[in-house]
Amino acid sequence: KKDFYKNGKPQFQGYLYDVNPDIKSGYSEFYYKTGNIKKKGQFKAFKLGDELYDRPFGKFISYHKNGEVSEVGEYKLFKLPNGEVVSFKVGDWLYYGEDGMVDSAEVYEEKHEKTVMVSTLFSEDAKKLAKYNTLVLEGDELYTERRYSEAKLKYQEAKKVFPQRKEIDVYITNAKKEHANLINNTKELTDSVHTSISNLYTG
């Protein structure tokens, strides 16, 4: 579905599960009257009794009117005892000024089927957390590409930037293990090829 302001600029673009009222389902984008994007992310539709409703989930990005990112974070869905699904912020939420620089950050942790904010960071600490997340993401991409040695270096760099995070040690250990396994597997394959060639000449 696409909605427009009276000036012809887009107001909303996304998928709807139902209309009247609009129940969003899937990727959605919201816009300012200027046509610049305001917010984007995923929604999921639910039904409780006769009531339909939607909830945000996954990564969300919001923007200032000048086009600079204003906040980045993730939502997670939780189901209440009455069957209703609610959405809470989870993990690291980063907040940016109109100049594109990180102003602050909030850290959320899961506790008893919900999330609670456990810390708020400002200025330099928030910038360090943003840098940490960027390095971890780069390390994750390298890890997925099986470039384990390079991934380990990215994780180690992230640890230097923001050593408070305990999970980074797990990432480093896993990258080391996978790198060692890759070397061993390559060596075994090489030895096997050499043996086969040797047998071919001596047979």
Accessible surface in RSA format (square Angstrom, percent):
REM  Atomic radii and reference values for relative SASA: ProtOr
REM  Chains: A
REM  Algorithm: Lee & Richards
REM  Probe-radius: 1.40
REM  Slices: 20
REM RES _ NUM      All-atoms   Total-Side   Main-Chain    Non-polar    All polar
REM                ABS   REL    ABS   REL    ABS   REL    ABS   REL    ABS   REL
RES LYS A   1    99.71  48.6  57.25  35.1  42.46 101.1  52.53  47.3  47.18  50.3
RES LYS A   2   129.62  63.2 107.39  65.9  22.23  52.9  51.56  46.4  78.06  83.1
RES ASP A   3    42.90  30.0  40.26  40.1   2.64   6.2  10.82  25.5  32.08  32.0
RES PHE A   4   115.24  57.7  88.60  54.9  26.64  69.3  88.60  53.7  26.64  76.2
RES TYR A   5    44.53  20.8  35.83  20.4   8.71  22.7  22.84  17.2  21.70  26.7
RES LYS A   6   222.54 108.6 179.17 109.9  43.36 103.2 131.23 118.1  91.31  97.3
RES ASN A   7    93.68  64.6  54.67  52.8  39.01  93.9  46.35 111.6  47.33  45.7
RES GLY A   8    49.86  61.5   0.00   N/A  49.86  61.5  32.38  88.9  17.47  39.1
RES LYS A   9    92.63  45.2  92.41  56.7   0.23   0.5  39.20  35.3  53.43  56.9
RES PRO A  10    41.36  30.1  41.36  37.7   0.00   0.0  41.36  34.1   0.00   0.0
RES GLN A  11    77.93  43.6  76.23  55.7   1.69   4.0  10.07  21.4  67.86  51.5
RES PHE A  12    16.35   8.2  15.75   9.8   0.60   1.6  15.75   9.5   0.60   1.7
RES GLN A  13    73.94  41.3  72.83  53.2   1.11   2.6  10.72  22.8  63.22  47.9
RES GLY A  14     8.18  10.1   0.00   N/A   8.18  10.1   6.36  17.5   1.82   4.1
RES TYR A  15   151.55  70.8 150.30  85.5   1.25   3.3 103.56  77.8  47.99  59.2
RES LEU A  16    40.97  22.8   7.87   5.6  33.10  83.2   7.87   5.5  33.10  89.1
RES TYR A  17   135.79  63.4 106.14  60.4  29.64  77.1  66.54  50.0  69.25  85.4
RES ASP A  18    59.59  41.7  53.09  52.8   6.51  15.4  10.98  25.8  48.61  48.5
RES VAL A  19    89.03  58.6  81.72  74.0   7.31  17.6  81.72  71.0   7.31  19.8
RES ASN A  20   142.24  98.1 114.49 110.6  27.76  66.8  28.14  67.7 114.11 110.3
RES PRO A  21   102.45  74.7  94.49  86.1   7.96  28.9 101.89  84.1   0.55   3.4
RES ASP A  22    58.11  40.7  42.11  41.9  16.00  37.8  17.95  42.3  40.16  40.0
RES ILE A  23     9.27   5.3   9.27   6.9   0.00   0.0   9.27   6.7   0.00   0.0
RES LYS A  24    36.59  17.9  36.59  22.5   0.00   0.0   5.70   5.1  30.89  32.9
RES SER A  25    36.89  31.2  32.61  43.5   4.28   9.9   4.82  10.3  32.08  44.9
RES GLY A  26    21.51  26.5   0.00   N/A  21.51  26.5  20.33  55.8   1.18   2.6
RES TYR A  27    86.04  40.2  83.13  47.3   2.91   7.6  74.67  56.1  11.38  14.0
RES SER A  28     0.00   0.0   0.00   0.0   0.00   0.0   0.00   0.0   0.00   0.0
RES GLU A  29    30.08  17.3  30.08  22.8   0.00   0.0   2.10   4.1  27.97  22.8
RES PHE A  30    44.64  22.3  44.64  27.6   0.00   0.0  44.64  27.1   0.00   0.0
RES TYR A  31    29.00  13.5  26.87  15.3   2.12   5.5  13.03   9.8  15.97  19.7
RES TYR A  32    34.35  16.0  32.36  18.4   1.99   5.2  18.17  13.7  16.18  20.0
RES LYS A  33   139.34  68.0 134.05  82.2   5.30  12.6  76.23  68.6  63.11  67.2
RES THR A  34    87.00  61.9  66.18  67.1  20.81  49.6  73.38  98.6  13.61  20.6
RES GLY A  35    23.62  29.1   0.00   N/A  23.62  29.1   7.86  21.6  15.76  35.3
RES ASN A  36    61.87  42.7  57.80  55.9   4.07   9.8   7.11  17.1  54.76  52.9
RES ILE A  37    39.55  22.5  35.30  26.3   4.25  10.2  35.30  25.4   4.25  11.5
RES LYS A  38    96.50  47.1  96.02  58.9   0.48   1.1  40.02  36.0  56.48  60.2
RES LYS A  39    73.55  35.9  73.55  45.1   0.00   0.0  21.43  19.3  52.12  55.5
RES LYS A  40    58.95  28.8  58.15  35.7   0.80   1.9  11.61  10.5  47.34  50.4
RES GLY A  41     3.62   4.5   0.00   N/A   3.62   4.5   3.62   9.9   0.00   0.0
RES GLN A  42    67.30  37.6  67.30  49.2   0.00   0.0  20.82  44.3  46.48  35.3
RES PHE A  43    16.24   8.1  14.03   8.7   2.21   5.8  14.03   8.5   2.21   6.3
RES LYS A  44    99.91  48.7  99.52  61.1   0.39   0.9  46.50  41.9  53.41  56.9
RES ALA A  45    19.84  18.2   2.38   3.7  17.45  39.7   2.53   3.6  17.31  45.8
RES PHE A  46    38.47  19.2  31.07  19.2   7.40  19.2  38.36  23.3   0.11   0.3
RES LYS A  47   137.67  67.2 105.75  64.9  31.92  76.0  49.47  44.5  88.20  94.0
RES LEU A  48    61.20  34.1  54.58  39.0   6.63  16.7  55.25  38.8   5.95  16.0
RES GLY A  49    61.50  75.8   0.00   N/A  61.50  75.8  44.08 121.0  17.41  39.0
RES ASP A  50   147.23 103.1 116.87 116.3  30.36  71.8  37.73  88.8 109.50 109.2
RES GLU A  51   107.40  61.7 100.68  76.2   6.72  16.0  37.84  73.2  69.56  56.8
RES LEU A  52    46.89  26.1  32.96  23.6  13.93  35.0  32.96  23.1  13.93  37.5
RES TYR A  53    19.88   9.3  18.23  10.4   1.65   4.3  18.49  13.9   1.39   1.7
RES ASP A  54    24.02  16.8  17.49  17.4   6.53  15.4   0.41   1.0  23.60  23.5
RES ARG A  55    57.66  24.2  57.66  29.4   0.00   0.0   9.10  12.4  48.56  29.4
RES PRO A  56    30.28  22.1  30.28  27.6   0.00   0.0  30.28  25.0   0.00   0.0
RES PHE A  57    65.30  32.7  65.30  40.4   0.00   0.0  65.30  39.6   0.00   0.0
RES GLY A  58    18.74  23.1   0.00   N/A  18.74  23.1  17.68  48.5   1.05   2.4
RES LYS A  59   122.96  60.0 107.74  66.1  15.21  36.2  61.01  54.9  61.94  66.0
RES PHE A  60     7.81   3.9   7.04   4.4   0.78   2.0   7.46   4.5   0.36   1.0
RES ILE A  61    31.86  18.1  31.78  23.7   0.08   0.2  31.86  22.9   0.00   0.0
RES SER A  62    18.08  15.3  18.00  24.0   0.09   0.2  10.71  22.8   7.37  10.3
RES TYR A  63    27.26  12.7  23.83  13.6   3.43   8.9  13.12   9.9  14.14  17.4
RES HIS A  64    38.70  21.1  36.14  25.1   2.56   6.5  27.03  27.9  11.66  13.6
RES LYS A  65   141.21  68.9 134.04  82.2   7.18  17.1  76.77  69.1  64.44  68.6
RES ASN A  66    87.96  60.7  50.36  48.7  37.60  90.5  42.51 102.3  45.45  43.9
RES GLY A  67    37.86  46.7   0.00   N/A  37.86  46.7  19.89  54.6  17.97  40.3
RES GLU A  68    71.91  41.3  69.55  52.6   2.36   5.6   8.37  16.2  63.54  51.9
RES VAL A  69    44.51  29.3  43.16  39.1   1.35   3.3  43.16  37.5   1.35   3.7
RES SER A  70    20.63  17.4  17.69  23.6   2.94   6.8  12.35  26.3   8.28  11.6
RES GLU A  71    45.79  26.3  45.79  34.6   0.00   0.0   2.29   4.4  43.50  35.5
RES VAL A  72    31.23  20.5  30.59  27.7   0.64   1.5  30.59  26.6   0.64   1.7
RES GLY A  73     4.87   6.0   0.00   N/A   4.87   6.0   4.87  13.4   0.00   0.0
RES GLU A  74    85.93  49.3  85.82  64.9   0.11   0.3  11.27  21.8  74.67  61.0
RES TYR A  75    46.83  21.9  44.29  25.2   2.54   6.6  13.86  10.4  32.97  40.6
RES LYS A  76    84.58  41.3  82.18  50.4   2.41   5.7  52.47  47.2  32.11  34.2
RES LEU A  77    45.25  25.2  27.82  19.9  17.44  43.8  27.97  19.6  17.28  46.5
RES PHE A  78    19.11   9.6  14.15   8.8   4.96  12.9  19.11  11.6   0.00   0.0
RES LYS A  79   142.25  69.4 123.04  75.5  19.21  45.7  65.54  59.0  76.71  81.7
RES LEU A  80    61.45  34.2  56.89  40.7   4.56  11.5  57.43  40.3   4.01  10.8
RES PRO A  81   140.62 102.5  96.45  87.9  44.17 160.6 110.02  90.8  30.60 190.2
RES ASN A  82    98.60  68.0  69.35  67.0  29.25  70.4  48.45 116.6  50.15  48.5
RES GLY A  83    22.71  28.0   0.00   N/A  22.71  28.0  15.27  41.9   7.43  16.6
RES GLU A  84    44.00  25.3  44.00  33.3   0.00   0.0   4.02   7.8  39.97  32.6
RES VAL A  85    14.70   9.7  14.70  13.3   0.00   0.0  14.70  12.8   0.00   0.0
RES VAL A  86    24.85  16.4  24.85  22.5   0.00   0.0  24.85  21.6   0.00   0.0
RES SER A  87    24.83  21.0   3.11   4.2  21.72  50.0   3.11   6.6  21.72  30.4
RES PHE A  88    65.72  32.9  63.58  39.4   2.15   5.6  65.72  39.8   0.00   0.0
RES LYS A  89    57.18  27.9  52.73  32.4   4.45  10.6  26.56  23.9  30.62  32.6
RES VAL A  90    22.48  14.8  21.73  19.7   0.74   1.8  21.73  18.9   0.74   2.0
RES GLY A  91    29.19  36.0   0.00   N/A  29.19  36.0  29.14  80.0   0.04   0.1
RES ASP A  92    29.92  21.0  12.77  12.7  17.15  40.6   5.06  11.9  24.86  24.8
RES TRP A  93     1.95   0.8   1.95   0.9   0.00   0.0   1.95   1.0   0.00   0.0
RES LEU A  94    13.95   7.8  13.95  10.0   0.00   0.0  13.95   9.8   0.00   0.0
RES TYR A  95    41.47  19.4  41.47  23.6   0.00   0.0  39.86  30.0   1.61   2.0
RES TYR A  96    42.79  20.0  35.72  20.3   7.06  18.4  16.98  12.8  25.80  31.8
RES GLY A  97    12.14  15.0   0.00   N/A  12.14  15.0  12.14  33.3   0.00   0.0
RES GLU A  98   113.23  65.0 102.67  77.7  10.56  25.1  27.45  53.1  85.77  70.0
RES ASP A  99   105.47  73.9  72.78  72.4  32.69  77.3  47.21 111.1  58.26  58.1
RES GLY A 100    28.28  34.9   0.00   N/A  28.28  34.9   8.69  23.8  19.59  43.9
RES MET A 101   100.46  52.0  99.09  65.6   1.36   3.2  68.34  58.1  32.12  42.6
RES VAL A 102    13.84   9.1  10.32   9.3   3.52   8.5  10.32   9.0   3.52   9.5
RES ASP A 103    78.91  55.3  70.25  69.9   8.66  20.5  24.47  57.6  54.44  54.3
RES SER A 104    20.62  17.4  20.62  27.5   0.00   0.0   4.99  10.6  15.64  21.9
RES ALA A 105     0.00   0.0   0.00   0.0   0.00   0.0   0.00   0.0   0.00   0.0
RES GLU A 106    36.87  21.2  36.87  27.9   0.00   0.0   1.37   2.6  35.50  29.0
RES VAL A 107    17.37  11.4  17.37  15.7   0.00   0.0  17.37  15.1   0.00   0.0
RES TYR A 108    32.98  15.4  28.10  16.0   4.87  12.7  16.17  12.2  16.80  20.7
RES GLU A 109    85.75  49.2  82.14  62.1   3.61   8.6  25.96  50.2  59.79  48.8
RES GLU A 110    86.80  49.8  62.09  47.0  24.71  58.8  23.45  45.4  63.35  51.7
RES LYS A 111    97.27  47.5  91.01  55.8   6.26  14.9  51.50  46.4  45.77  48.8
RES HIS A 112   172.29  94.2 138.66  96.4  33.63  86.0  99.89 102.9  72.40  84.2
RES GLU A 113   126.92  72.9 112.47  85.1  14.45  34.4  48.43  93.7  78.48  64.1
RES LYS A 114    97.08  47.4  97.08  59.6   0.00   0.0  40.95  36.9  56.13  59.8
RES THR A 115    13.47   9.6   1.43   1.5  12.04  28.7   0.00   0.0  13.47  20.4
RES VAL A 116    47.29  31.1  43.02  38.9   4.27  10.3  47.29  41.1   0.00   0.0
RES MET A 117    94.93  49.2  65.76  43.5  29.18  69.5  64.89  55.2  30.04  39.8
RES VAL A 118    61.30  40.3  25.90  23.4  35.40  85.3  32.99  28.7  28.31  76.8
RES SER A 119    45.93  38.8  35.46  47.3  10.47  24.1  38.35  81.7   7.59  10.6
RES THR A 120    55.98  39.8  32.87  33.3  23.11  55.1  24.81  33.3  31.17  47.1
RES LEU A 121    32.11  17.9  30.05  21.5   2.06   5.2  32.11  22.6   0.00   0.0
RES PHE A 122   135.55  67.8 126.50  78.4   9.05  23.6 126.50  76.7   9.05  25.9
RES SER A 123    61.16  51.7  55.73  74.4   5.43  12.5  37.81  80.5  23.35  32.7
RES GLU A 124   102.93  59.1 102.71  77.7   0.22   0.5  53.06 102.6  49.87  40.7
RES ASP A 125    66.64  46.7  65.83  65.5   0.81   1.9   4.75  11.2  61.90  61.7
RES ALA A 126     0.00   0.0   0.00   0.0   0.00   0.0   0.00   0.0   0.00   0.0
RES LYS A 127    69.77  34.0  65.04  39.9   4.73  11.3  32.18  29.0  37.59  40.0
RES LYS A 128    97.64  47.6  95.86  58.8   1.78   4.2  46.68  42.0  50.96  54.3
RES LEU A 129     0.00   0.0   0.00   0.0   0.00   0.0   0.00   0.0   0.00   0.0
RES ALA A 130    12.70  11.7  11.03  17.0   1.67   3.8  11.45  16.1   1.25   3.3
RES LYS A 131    99.16  48.4  94.98  58.3   4.18  10.0  53.72  48.4  45.44  48.4
RES TYR A 132     3.64   1.7   3.64   2.1   0.00   0.0   3.54   2.7   0.10   0.1
RES ASN A 133    43.66  30.1  37.91  36.6   5.75  13.8  22.65  54.5  21.01  20.3
RES THR A 134    65.64  46.7  61.62  62.5   4.02   9.6  38.59  51.8  27.05  40.9
RES LEU A 135     3.28   1.8   3.28   2.3   0.00   0.0   3.28   2.3   0.00   0.0
RES VAL A 136    17.98  11.8  17.98  16.3   0.00   0.0  17.98  15.6   0.00   0.0
RES LEU A 137   100.43  55.9  99.08  70.9   1.35   3.4 100.28  70.4   0.15   0.4
RES GLU A 138    61.55  35.3  59.88  45.3   1.67   4.0  26.27  50.8  35.28  28.8
RES GLY A 139     0.00   0.0   0.00   N/A   0.00   0.0   0.00   0.0   0.00   0.0
RES ASP A 140    58.96  41.3  56.75  56.5   2.21   5.2  22.57  53.1  36.39  36.3
RES GLU A 141    96.51  55.4  92.17  69.7   4.34  10.3  35.16  68.0  61.35  50.1
RES LEU A 142    21.95  12.2  21.95  15.7   0.00   0.0  21.95  15.4   0.00   0.0
RES TYR A 143    67.24  31.4  65.01  37.0   2.22   5.8  50.33  37.8  16.91  20.8
RES THR A 144   112.02  79.7  87.46  88.7  24.56  58.5  70.36  94.5  41.66  63.0
RES GLU A 145    99.56  57.2  73.29  55.4  26.27  62.6  41.05  79.4  58.51  47.8
RES ARG A 146   140.94  59.2 135.04  68.8   5.90  14.1  49.60  67.8  91.34  55.4
RES ARG A 147   108.26  45.5 100.29  51.1   7.97  19.0  40.84  55.8  67.41  40.9
RES TYR A 148    21.41  10.0  19.88  11.3   1.54   4.0   1.98   1.5  19.43  24.0
RES SER A 149    43.92  37.1  42.94  57.3   0.98   2.3  17.80  37.9  26.12  36.6
RES GLU A 150    74.68  42.9  73.05  55.3   1.62   3.9  32.55  63.0  42.12  34.4
RES ALA A 151     0.00   0.0   0.00   0.0   0.00   0.0   0.00   0.0   0.00   0.0
RES LYS A 152    47.82  23.3  47.82  29.3   0.00   0.0   2.53   2.3  45.29  48.2
RES LEU A 153   105.21  58.6 100.27  71.7   4.94  12.4 100.69  70.7   4.52  12.2
RES LYS A 154    61.57  30.0  61.29  37.6   0.28   0.7  28.76  25.9  32.81  35.0
RES TYR A 155     5.92   2.8   5.92   3.4   0.00   0.0   0.83   0.6   5.09   6.3
RES GLN A 156    56.61  31.7  55.32  40.4   1.29   3.1  18.42  39.2  38.19  29.0
RES GLU A 157    74.27  42.6  71.95  54.4   2.32   5.5  26.14  50.6  48.13  39.3
RES ALA A 158     0.00   0.0   0.00   0.0   0.00   0.0   0.00   0.0   0.00   0.0
RES LYS A 159    77.16  37.6  76.79  47.1   0.37   0.9  39.33  35.4  37.83  40.3
RES LYS A 160   173.01  84.4 142.46  87.4  30.55  72.7  92.91  83.6  80.10  85.3
RES VAL A 161    38.68  25.5  26.15  23.7  12.53  30.2  32.65  28.4   6.03  16.4
RES PHE A 162    12.61   6.3  12.60   7.8   0.02   0.0  12.61   7.6   0.00   0.0
RES PRO A 163    84.69  61.7  66.74  60.8  17.95  65.2  67.00  55.3  17.69 109.9
RES GLN A 164   121.82  68.1  93.89  68.6  27.93  66.5  61.37 130.6  60.45  45.8
RES ARG A 165    42.40  17.8  40.88  20.8   1.52   3.6  15.05  20.6  27.36  16.6
RES LYS A 166   181.13  88.4 171.08 105.0  10.05  23.9 117.07 105.4  64.06  68.2
RES GLU A 167    58.95  33.8  53.74  40.7   5.21  12.4  34.99  67.7  23.96  19.6
RES ILE A 168     0.78   0.4   0.78   0.6   0.00   0.0   0.78   0.6   0.00   0.0
RES ASP A 169    64.13  44.9  61.92  61.6   2.22   5.2  29.04  68.4  35.09  35.0
RES VAL A 170    84.53  55.6  81.62  73.9   2.91   7.0  84.47  73.4   0.06   0.2
RES TYR A 171    74.02  34.6  72.14  41.0   1.88   4.9  38.74  29.1  35.28  43.5
RES ILE A 172    15.10   8.6  15.10  11.2   0.00   0.0  15.10  10.9   0.00   0.0
RES THR A 173    60.49  43.0  60.26  61.1   0.23   0.5  34.80  46.7  25.69  38.8
RES ASN A 174    58.86  40.6  57.67  55.7   1.19   2.9   7.94  19.1  50.92  49.2
RES ALA A 175     0.01   0.0   0.00   0.0   0.01   0.0   0.00   0.0   0.01   0.0
RES LYS A 176   105.63  51.5  98.80  60.6   6.83  16.3  51.03  45.9  54.60  58.2
RES LYS A 177   126.04  61.5 121.09  74.3   4.95  11.8  74.39  67.0  51.65  55.0
RES GLU A 178    60.42  34.7  59.83  45.3   0.58   1.4   4.05   7.8  56.37  46.0
RES HIS A 179    57.18  31.3  57.18  39.7   0.00   0.0  39.91  41.1  17.27  20.1
RES ALA A 180    48.06  44.2  44.24  68.3   3.82   8.7  47.71  67.2   0.35   0.9
RES ASN A 181    73.20  50.5  71.89  69.5   1.31   3.2  15.08  36.3  58.12  56.2
RES LEU A 182    54.71  30.5  52.87  37.8   1.84   4.6  54.38  38.2   0.33   0.9
RES ILE A 183    92.10  52.4  88.11  65.6   4.00   9.6  91.19  65.7   0.91   2.5
RES ASN A 184    77.98  53.8  76.76  74.2   1.21   2.9  14.46  34.8  63.52  61.4
RES ASN A 185    86.24  59.5  80.45  77.7   5.79  13.9  23.27  56.0  62.97  60.9
RES THR A 186    74.73  53.2  71.25  72.2   3.48   8.3  59.36  79.7  15.37  23.2
RES LYS A 187   127.09  62.0 121.73  74.7   5.35  12.7  92.58  83.3  34.50  36.8
RES GLU A 188   115.13  66.1 108.07  81.8   7.05  16.8  43.76  84.6  71.36  58.3
RES LEU A 189   119.91  66.8 115.48  82.6   4.43  11.1 119.47  83.9   0.44   1.2
RES THR A 190    58.27  41.4  53.97  54.7   4.30  10.3  40.48  54.4  17.79  26.9
RES ASP A 191    63.76  44.7  61.46  61.2   2.30   5.4  27.37  64.4  36.39  36.3
RES SER A 192    62.48  52.8  53.91  71.9   8.56  19.7  26.70  56.9  35.78  50.1
RES VAL A 193    71.50  47.1  69.04  62.5   2.46   5.9  71.50  62.1   0.00   0.0
RES HIS A 194   111.99  61.2 106.59  74.1   5.39  13.8  66.92  69.0  45.07  52.4
RES THR A 195    76.34  54.3  71.96  73.0   4.38  10.4  51.44  69.1  24.90  37.6
RES SER A 196    66.87  56.5  57.15  76.3   9.73  22.4  34.08  72.6  32.79  45.9
RES ILE A 197    81.99  46.7  81.02  60.4   0.98   2.4  81.99  59.0   0.00   0.0
RES SER A 198    58.89  49.8  51.20  68.3   7.69  17.7  30.09  64.1  28.80  40.4
RES ASN A 199    88.76  61.2  82.84  80.1   5.92  14.3  25.21  60.7  63.55  61.4
RES LEU A 200   142.35  79.3 119.71  85.6  22.64  56.9 126.06  88.5  16.30  43.9
RES TYR A 201   179.16  83.6 147.20  83.8  31.95  83.1 102.29  76.9  76.87  94.8
RES THR A 202   109.52  77.9  73.07  74.1  36.45  86.9  68.40  91.9  41.12  62.2
RES GLY A 203    99.13 122.2   0.00   N/A  99.13 122.2  64.98 178.3  34.15  76.5
END  Absolute sums over single chains surface
CHAIN  1 A    13066.7      11207.1       1859.6       7191.1       5875.7
END  Absolute sums over all chains
TOTAL         13066.7      11207.1       1859.6       7191.1       5875.7
